[in-house]
Amino acid sequence: MPDRKKYLIVLGGEAEMELSGKDMLQVAIERFTAVCPDIRVITVLPAARISAWRSYCSVRNFHYPQALVAAGFTLFHSVRKALEKVPDGALVIIHDGDRPLVSHRLIEEMLRRMAGGVRALVPVIVSPDAVKRAGAEGGALEDIPSGEYPLFLAQTPQMYLSEDVRAAYAEAYDFSLSDPSSVVGRKQIPLTPVEGERLNFRVMTREELALAQAVIDGNS
């Protein structure tokens, strides 16, 4: 496959949390710029946070070029808006900014596999816990039949060819499509799994933030 320009769509949330003295979003972005110094970054944030993020980048001397996009009503609409800034012929990486511990190794392995001709790549891990579902009308918990195992948990980053993911997001919104891989899969584009990482977890609470800091401190 010819070398493609790489675009990172990184999705930030409302919360502003710091790891090792840096905003968690900066930590996440730097995981990718360390591997691909020339990657194009598109940062998607709630509109109310964009001004504060600009100020943060200025004060903290985080001057890596970014295109800023105001988040849409849903994740689907946020990604669709960000894709407007991506040309065809590119490689698109979509990543949750609240997963700051994605490793350089995983990013490098995924890029290598995309360069080898894969069209869509999604990191997954086997669910470590027993999975249940609620019975009808809030009834007792039920086991999921053993024939439905193993169950995989999808992570980000996810990588796509820009023409594939743009075509997928040009379709009508469907609330049942929970993440980019669901949207792309609807277009019958084959989704290739890659082994994800247990430490590539989402940091959404103060407890998870403390755990992420402990991981960083333990690796320093």
Backbone hydrogen bonds in HBPLUS format (Angstrom, degrees):
<---DONOR---> <-ACCEPTOR-->    atom                        ^
c    i                          cat <-CA-CA->   ^        H-A-AA   ^      H-
h    n   atom  resd res      DA  || num        DHA   H-A  angle D-A-AA Bond
n    s   type  num  typ     dist DA aas  dist angle  dist       angle   num
A0091-LEU N   A0005-LYS O   2.88 MM  86  6.11 165.1  1.90 159.5 162.3     1
A0040-ARG N   A0006-LYS O   2.93 MM  34  6.22 174.3  1.93 159.7 158.1     2
A0007-TYR N   A0091-LEU O   2.89 MM  84  6.18 163.9  1.91 170.3 173.3     3
A0093-ILE N   A0007-TYR O   2.76 MM  86  6.04 160.9  1.80 169.1 172.6     4
A0008-LEU N   A0040-ARG O   2.70 MM  32  6.02 167.6  1.72 168.2 172.3     5
A0042-ILE N   A0008-LEU O   2.72 MM  34  5.94 165.0  1.74 173.8 169.6     6
A0009-ILE N   A0093-ILE O   2.70 MM  84  6.01 171.2  1.71 173.9 177.0     7
A0095-HIS N   A0009-ILE O   2.88 MM  86  6.24 163.5  1.91 165.1 166.3     8
A0010-VAL N   A0042-ILE O   2.97 MM  32  6.29 157.8  2.02 154.8 162.0     9
A0044-VAL N   A0010-VAL O   2.93 MM  34  6.14 174.2  1.93 163.9 165.2    10
A0011-LEU N   A0095-HIS O   2.96 MM  84  6.34 160.4  1.99 161.9 168.3    11
A0097-GLY N   A0011-LEU O   2.75 MM  86  5.12 158.1  1.79 134.1 135.1    12
A0012-GLY N   A0044-VAL O   2.83 MM  32  5.94 167.3  1.84 169.2 172.5    13
A0024-MET N   A0017-MET O   2.71 MM   7  5.71 159.3  1.75 169.4 161.8    14
A0019-LEU N   A0022-LYS O   2.72 MM   3  5.30 151.1  1.80 158.4 160.0    15
A0022-LYS N   A0019-LEU O   2.95 MM   3  5.30 158.4  1.99 115.2 122.2    16
A0026-GLN N   A0023-ASP O   2.92 MM   3  5.33 122.4  2.26 109.1 123.2    17
A0027-VAL N   A0023-ASP O   3.13 MM   4  6.56 156.7  2.18 151.9 158.9    18
A0028-ALA N   A0024-MET O   3.01 MM   4  6.30 157.0  2.06 146.7 152.2    19
A0029-ILE N   A0025-LEU O   2.98 MM   4  6.25 165.5  2.00 151.8 155.3    20
A0030-GLU N   A0026-GLN O   2.90 MM   4  6.05 163.0  1.93 155.1 159.7    21
A0031-ARG N   A0027-VAL O   3.23 MM   4  6.50 131.3  2.48 139.6 150.9    22
A0031-ARG N   A0028-ALA O   3.17 MM   3  5.35 139.1  2.35 100.3 111.4    23
A0032-PHE N   A0029-ILE O   3.01 MM   3  5.57 137.1  2.20 111.5 121.8    24
A0033-THR N   A0029-ILE O   3.07 MM   4  6.42 162.1  2.10 151.2 156.8    25
A0034-ALA N   A0030-GLU O   3.06 MM   4  5.83 145.6  2.18 135.9 142.4    26
A0035-VAL N   A0032-PHE O   3.05 MM   3  5.27 130.0  2.31 101.2 113.9    27
A0036-CYS N   A0032-PHE O   2.79 MM   4  6.00 165.0  1.82 158.9 164.1    28
A0039-ILE N   A0036-CYS O   3.04 MM   3  5.40 165.3  2.06 124.9 124.2    29
A0067-ALA N   A0041-VAL O   2.96 MM  26  6.41 158.0  2.01 151.2 157.9    30
A0043-THR N   A0067-ALA O   2.81 MM  24  6.11 145.1  1.93 155.2 166.7    31
A0069-VAL N   A0043-THR O   2.91 MM  26  6.14 158.8  1.96 156.8 157.0    32
A0045-LEU N   A0069-VAL O   3.02 MM  24  6.42 156.9  2.07 165.9 173.4    33
A0071-ALA N   A0045-LEU O   2.73 MM  26  5.21 154.6  1.80 134.2 135.6    34
A0049-ARG N   A0046-PRO O   2.81 MM   3  5.47 156.7  1.86 123.2 130.9    35
A0050-ILE N   A0047-ALA O   3.35 MM   3  5.53 153.1  2.42 105.1 112.2    36
A0053-TRP N   A0049-ARG O   2.95 MM   4  6.17 153.9  2.02 155.2 163.2    37
A0054-ARG N   A0050-ILE O   2.96 MM   4  6.24 158.3  2.01 153.7 159.1    38
A0055-SER N   A0051-SER O   3.03 MM   4  6.32 160.8  2.07 149.5 154.6    39
A0056-TYR N   A0052-ALA O   2.85 MM   4  6.07 157.0  1.91 146.3 153.2    40
A0057-CYS N   A0053-TRP O   2.93 MM   4  6.15 168.4  1.94 155.4 157.1    41
A0058-SER N   A0054-ARG O   3.07 MM   4  6.31 152.9  2.15 146.3 153.5    42
A0059-VAL N   A0055-SER O   2.90 MM   4  6.09 172.7  1.90 160.5 162.0    43
A0060-ARG N   A0056-TYR O   2.84 MM   4  5.84 165.5  1.86 159.4 163.5    44
A0062-PHE N   A0057-CYS O   2.84 MM   5  4.61 147.3  1.95 137.7 144.7    45
A0061-ASN N   A0058-SER O   3.38 MM   3  5.22 161.0  2.42  98.6 103.7    46
A0078-SER N   A0074-THR O   2.95 MM   4  6.22 149.4  2.04 148.8 158.2    47
A0079-VAL N   A0075-LEU O   2.96 MM   4  6.20 167.1  1.98 160.1 161.5    48
A0080-ARG N   A0076-PHE O   2.97 MM   4  6.18 161.1  2.00 149.1 155.2    49
A0081-LYS N   A0077-HIS O   3.01 MM   4  6.13 158.7  2.06 142.1 147.0    50
A0082-ALA N   A0078-SER O   3.07 MM   4  6.34 158.7  2.12 147.7 153.5    51
A0083-LEU N   A0079-VAL O   2.91 MM   4  6.13 152.1  1.99 153.2 160.8    52
A0084-GLU N   A0081-LYS O   3.20 MM   3  5.47 150.4  2.29 103.4 112.0    53
A0085-LYS N   A0082-ALA O   3.04 MM   3  5.80 165.0  2.06 120.7 125.3    54
A0086-VAL N   A0083-LEU O   3.07 MM   3  5.08 165.6  2.09 110.3 112.1    55
A0162-SER N   A0090-ALA O   2.93 MM  72  5.22 165.3  1.95 152.1 147.8    56
A0092-VAL N   A0160-TYR O   2.79 MM  68  5.18 167.1  1.81 162.9 164.4    57
A0160-TYR N   A0092-VAL O   2.85 MM  68  5.18 155.7  1.91 149.6 157.6    58
A0094-ILE N   A0158-GLN O   2.86 MM  64  5.30 164.8  1.88 156.8 161.7    59
A0158-GLN N   A0094-ILE O   2.94 MM  64  5.30 155.5  2.00 145.4 152.9    60
A0099-ARG N   A0096-ASP O   3.06 MM   3  5.62 145.3  2.18 122.0 121.3    61
A0203-VAL N   A0098-ASP O   2.69 MM 105  5.24 156.6  1.74 152.6 160.9    62
A0107-ILE N   A0103-SER O   3.23 MM   4  6.54 167.7  2.25 149.2 152.2    63
A0108-GLU N   A0104-HIS O   2.87 MM   4  6.02 167.8  1.89 156.5 159.9    64
A0109-GLU N   A0105-ARG O   2.91 MM   4  6.07 160.1  1.95 148.7 154.4    65
A0110-MET N   A0106-LEU O   2.94 MM   4  6.10 160.8  1.97 152.3 157.1    66
A0111-LEU N   A0107-ILE O   2.98 MM   4  6.20 160.0  2.02 151.1 156.6    67
A0112-ARG N   A0108-GLU O   2.96 MM   4  6.13 152.9  2.03 145.7 153.3    68
A0113-ARG N   A0109-GLU O   3.04 MM   4  6.28 157.3  2.09 146.3 151.8    69
A0114-MET N   A0110-MET O   2.93 MM   4  6.17 155.6  1.99 149.1 156.0    70
A0115-ALA N   A0111-LEU O   2.96 MM   4  6.13 156.3  2.02 145.7 152.0    71
A0116-GLY N   A0112-ARG O   3.16 MM   4  6.39 125.9  2.47 133.4 147.1    72
A0116-GLY N   A0113-ARG O   3.07 MM   3  4.95 134.8  2.28  92.3 105.4    73
A0117-GLY N   A0114-MET O   3.10 MM   3  5.48 166.9  2.11 113.9 116.3    74
A0192-THR N   A0120-ALA O   2.83 MM  72  5.91 168.5  1.85 148.7 150.7    75
A0121-LEU N   A0159-MET O   2.90 MM  38  5.16 160.2  1.94 149.5 154.7    76
A0159-MET N   A0121-LEU O   3.04 MM  38  5.16 160.7  2.07 144.7 150.8    77
A0122-VAL N   A0192-THR O   2.95 MM  70  6.21 159.7  1.99 156.8 160.8    78
A0194-VAL N   A0122-VAL O   3.01 MM  72  5.98 142.1  2.16 136.7 135.6    79
A0155-GLN N   A0123-PRO O   2.86 MM  32  5.42 156.0  1.91 164.1 159.9    80
A0124-VAL N   A0194-VAL O   2.90 MM  70  6.23 150.9  1.98 163.9 172.3    81
A0196-GLY N   A0124-VAL O   2.79 MM  72  4.74 163.9  1.81 136.5 131.7    82
A0125-ILE N   A0153-LEU O   3.02 MM  28  5.29 149.2  2.12 137.1 146.3    83
A0153-LEU N   A0125-ILE O   2.71 MM  28  5.29 164.8  1.74 159.4 164.1    84
A0127-SER N   A0151-LEU O   2.88 MM  24  5.78 172.2  1.89 160.1 159.9    85
A0133-ARG N   A0142-GLU O   3.00 MM   9  5.36 155.2  2.07 147.7 155.2    86
A0142-GLU N   A0133-ARG O   2.77 MM   9  5.36 159.9  1.81 157.5 164.6    87
A0135-GLY N   A0140-ALA O   3.07 MM   5  5.36 128.8  2.34 120.7 135.1    88
A0139-GLY N   A0136-ALA O   3.10 MM   3  5.47 136.8  2.29 107.1 118.5    89
A0148-GLU N   A0145-PRO O   2.90 MM   3  5.75 169.5  1.91 128.7 132.3    90
A0149-TYR N   A0146-SER O   3.14 MM   3  5.51 168.0  2.15 115.7 118.0    91
A0164-ASP N   A0161-LEU O   3.03 MM   3  5.38 126.2  2.33 106.9 120.6    92
A0165-VAL N   A0161-LEU O   3.06 MM   4  6.38 168.1  2.08 166.0 167.7    93
A0166-ARG N   A0162-SER O   2.89 MM   4  5.83 157.9  1.94 147.8 154.5    94
A0167-ALA N   A0163-GLU O   3.24 MM   4  6.07 153.6  2.31 127.6 134.7    95
A0168-ALA N   A0164-ASP O   2.98 MM   4  6.24 153.1  2.06 147.2 155.2    96
A0169-TYR N   A0165-VAL O   3.04 MM   4  6.22 156.8  2.10 144.8 150.0    97
A0170-ALA N   A0166-ARG O   3.05 MM   4  6.20 114.6  2.50 136.2 151.8    98
A0170-ALA N   A0167-ALA O   3.25 MM   3  5.11 148.6  2.35  94.4 103.7    99
A0171-GLU N   A0168-ALA O   3.32 MM   3  5.79 161.3  2.36 107.8 113.3   100
A0177-LEU N   A0174-ASP O   3.03 MM   3  5.80 171.0  2.04 127.7 130.6   101
A0182-SER N   A0179-ASP O   2.94 MM   3  5.42 130.8  2.19 114.0 126.8   102
A0183-VAL N   A0179-ASP O   3.27 MM   4  6.65 153.7  2.34 150.8 158.5   103
A0184-VAL N   A0180-PRO O   2.90 MM   4  6.15 168.7  1.91 161.5 163.7   104
A0185-GLY N   A0181-SER O   2.85 MM   4  5.78 153.9  1.91 138.1 146.4   105
A0186-ARG N   A0182-SER O   3.16 MM   4  6.30 138.1  2.35 137.2 145.8   106
A0187-LYS N   A0184-VAL O   3.03 MM   3  5.55 148.5  2.13 112.2 120.8   107
A0188-GLN N   A0185-GLY O   2.94 MM   3  5.20 151.9  2.02 118.0 119.3   108
A0200-ASN N   A0197-GLU O   3.09 MM   3  5.22 155.7  2.15 104.3 112.0   109
A0209-LEU N   A0205-THR O   2.92 MM   4  6.19 147.4  2.03 143.8 153.8   110
A0210-ALA N   A0206-ARG O   2.95 MM   4  6.17 156.1  2.01 145.3 150.5   111
A0211-LEU N   A0207-GLU O   3.07 MM   4  6.37 150.5  2.16 141.8 150.0   112
A0212-ALA N   A0208-GLU O   2.89 MM   4  6.15 157.8  1.94 147.2 153.0   113
A0213-GLN N   A0209-LEU O   2.92 MM   4  6.18 156.0  1.98 150.5 157.0   114
A0214-ALA N   A0210-ALA O   2.99 MM   4  6.18 149.9  2.08 141.2 149.4   115
A0215-VAL N   A0211-LEU O   3.00 MM   4  6.33 148.5  2.10 146.4 154.8   116
A0216-ILE N   A0212-ALA O   3.04 MM   4  6.35 160.6  2.08 149.1 153.6   117
A0217-ASP N   A0213-GLN O   2.85 MM   4  6.05 165.7  1.87 152.6 156.8   118
A0218-GLY N   A0214-ALA O   2.88 MM   4  5.95 149.7  1.97 140.7 149.2   119
A0219-ASN N   A0215-VAL O   3.11 MM   4  6.31 129.4  2.38 139.9 152.1   120
A0219-ASN N   A0216-ILE O   3.15 MM   3  5.22 138.1  2.33  97.8 109.4   121
A0220-SER N   A0217-ASP O   3.34 MM   3  5.22 157.6  2.39  97.4 104.0   122
